[in-house]
């Protein structure tokens, strides 16, 4: 029975894989052509995204069945750890606490966490598990590529890259929790693959909007 859930997760991830052109920013970093201001903007925008996603995951855990709750609780804990790493990246980019306080976030960047919050309020948690797992595959790939490029072209050390290393690393425990959550919903007849696919499609669209917005022409922090 586990193969049923795992196969569905794999198939959904494959179906929702983004167009390679959807993210112009990561290739720019990989070539060493992203200006310092753009990297700082990435850090400042993530300082808004991470706490918003953490609270959304906590709310989903409260609404979910035990299997899905375990998945979302793990995600919320991960966001707390990522927030600590994000500070080092921001400082390496020259984004100070003053910059953080003064930064006005971009709508294109914050559409993603806004939609995650919508899902937390309106969607069946198990459907969100399926949608998010597909999106996380994309996000993890982007983070791995950014981490490598920051070391190669920008001279960033391990502390400054730890935020991206964290999301790039394989997470077998999280994969197991996602599989268990999807399987529990399948067994209960409570999974809507159609809605999950719609949610996942929108998440990937908002992910693309994030990277498009981060890569806008430089502006003052």
N, C-alpha and C positions, 0 to 999 in steps of 0.2 A: 504493500500500500504506500510506503514511503516514496517509491519511485514515481507514483502518480503525482504527488505534490512537487517533487524535485523536477520532474519533467516539465510540469506546467511553469514552474519558475524559470527554468532554462529557456523554454519556448517563448515566454513573454519577454524575457530579457533580449533574446535575439530579435523578436518582432519589433521591439521598441528601440533598437539601436539607432542612435541619431545619425543624420547625414554628416559626413566628415566636414562639410562646410559650415555646420551649425555653430562651430566654435572657432572664430578667427584669432582669439586671444592666446590660447595655448601654443599654437604654432609660432606666434610672435615671440613668446617667451623662449621657446625651444631654439629659436634663431638668435637669441640674445638681443632682440630688437625692441622689446617692451621697455619703455622708459621707466625710471624709478617712480615717477608720479603715478603711473598706472599700477605698479606693484603695490604702492601704498594705498591706492584706492581699493584694490582687491582686499587688502587687510581691513580697511575701515568698513567696507561693506559687509565683510564676514563677521565683524563685531556686532552687527545688527542681526545677521542671519542666525548665528549659532544659538543665542539665547532664545530667539523666537521658536526655532525648531525644537529646542529642548523642552519648552513649555508645551508645545503641541504634542510631542511624544508622550509627555507625562499625562496629558489629558486623554490621549488615545488609550494609554495603559489603564486608566481609570474606567473607561467605557468598555474595555475588551474582555473577552473570555480569557481564561488563564493562559492558554498557549500564545495568543496574540499579545497579551499583557506582558509576558516574559520578553518578547521581541522588542516591544516599545520601551520597556524599562531599560533594557540593554542599550537601546539607542540613546535614551536620555542621559544615561551615565556616560556614554561615549562623547556626547556633546559637551559635558562638563570637562572631561579630559582635554578635548580639542580646544576649548576656550583658553586653557592654560598655555597650550602651545602657540596659540594665535598671538599672544602678547609678544613673544620673542620674534615672530615673523614681522609684526608691525614695527617693532623697534628697529629691526634690521633694515626696514624700508624707509626709516626716518619718520614714521608716523608716531608722534608723541601723544601723551594723554590730552594735551591741549588740542591737537588735531582731532582726536576722537570726540571730544566734547563739541567741537565746532562743526564737525562733518555733517552735511545734509545728505542723507542717503538718496541714491538714484532709484526712481520708480522701477526701472527695468531690472535692477538687481533685487529689489525687495518684492517683486511679484511672486517669486518662488516661495519664500517663507509665508507670504500672505495666503497662497493657495494651500500650503501644508496646514496652515491654521484652519482654513475652510474645511479641509478634509477631516481635521480633528473634531470639528463640530458636527459635520454632516454625513460623513461616509461610514460605512460599516468597517470596523477596524481590520478585519481579515482581508477585505478588498484593498485596503491601504497597504497592508504588508506586501501583497503581490505587486502593486504599483511601485512602491518605494524600492523594493529589491531590484527591480529592473533599472530604476534611475540610479541607484547606488553603484551599479556596475560602471555606468558612464562616468560618474563623479570620481570613482576610485581610479579609473584610467587617467583622467585629467590630472589628478593629484600626483600620480606616479611620474607623469611626464614633466609636470612643473617642478617637482622636487629634484629630478635629475638636471633640469635646465638651470635651476637656481644655483646648484653647485658648480656646474660647468661654466656658465657664462657670467654669473654675478658674484661668485666667490662666497656664497652663503654657507655657513657651517651647519652642523647637525641641529643645533638648537633652533636656528632660524628656519630650518626645513622640516622640523618635527611635526608641524601642523599637517603638512601634506603627506609626510611619511605615515602618519597615523591613519589617514583615510586610504592610503594606497596599499597598506599591508593587508594580506588575506585575513578574513575574519570567519574561520570555519565555525566557531561557536554561534555567531550571528546567522550564518547560513543554516545551521541546524535548527535554530529557533524559528527562522522564517519557514523552513520546511515543515516543522511541527505545527506552526500556526495555520499554514495553508491546508495541511492534511486534516487538521481538526475541523476546519470550516467545510472542507469537502465531505468529510464523514457526516457532518451535521446537515449537509445540504444548504449551507448558509453562505456559500461563496458565489459572487456574481462576477464571472470572468469578463463579461462585457463591460460592466462598470469599472472593474479594475483596469482593463485595457484603456478605457477612456481617461481614467485618472492618470495612468502612466504616460499616456500621450501628452496630456497637458503638462505634467511634471517635466517631461523632456523639452517641451516648448518653452516653459518658463526657465529651465536650465539654460537653453540657448539664449534667451533674452538677457540672462544674467551676464553671460560672457560678452555678448554684444555691447552691453552697457558699460562694463568694466573697460573695454577697449576703446571707448570714445576718445576723441582728441583730448590731450592733457588739459586739465584745468587746475586751478589752485586747490590745495587740500582744504 
